[in-house]
């Protein structure tokens, strides 16, 4: 029959074996975390070199170029606008756009990336279209303002789509701080779009419609005068 001393020794050996297994398991978990496969990287992404992370970074570079390009384009649009209300809205959004550039630079920093711009073909195309609208409309007219608003809203809609996608990508990659910064810009783009809609609906579009009518009447009068002159001859 086992003595009390023998039973105590067996229990002690069992506890030692259990503690050793627990320690080994803990060490394995720490090693697994240190190799980066199950832990998040410093920028919050589950895999800093994943294809999704590269897509996110490339998209940041794209919109960074777009925002910097707009800081040069918006002053031209303001100069060509007719109404004080539209000029003011463009000036206000220019200040916001400059802040958007700074925010994107903060997002790059959070991600541990250098702020770099990659040419955005979409934004270049949209701003060129805006230039065409200005060239094809008469200065100091509501029709030109209506065209500028249309061109500006196309830009806003592109930015809304881009920032909306970036916010979701940042959340997926675990970059919650970056997502919050990008969401702030997203909200401002939506507000700018709504303000342009209000300016168009409350004033510009109706005035532009009357402008068209006045132009047609003027052309009709000129045509009648031409006919009368020909008949007299």
Secondary structure, 3 states (H helix, E strand, C coil): CCCHHHHHHHHHHHHHHHHHHHHHHHHHHHHHHHCCCCCCCCCCCCCCCCHHHHHHHHHHHHHHHHHHHHHHHHHHHHHHCCCHHHHHHHHHHHHHHHHHHHHHHHHHHHCCCCCCCCCCHHHHHHHHHHHHHHHHCCCCCHHHHHHHHHHHHHHHHHHHHHHHHHHHHHHHCCCHHHHHHHHHHHHHHHHHHHHHHHHHHHHHHHHHHHHHHHHHHHHHHHHHHHHHHHHHC
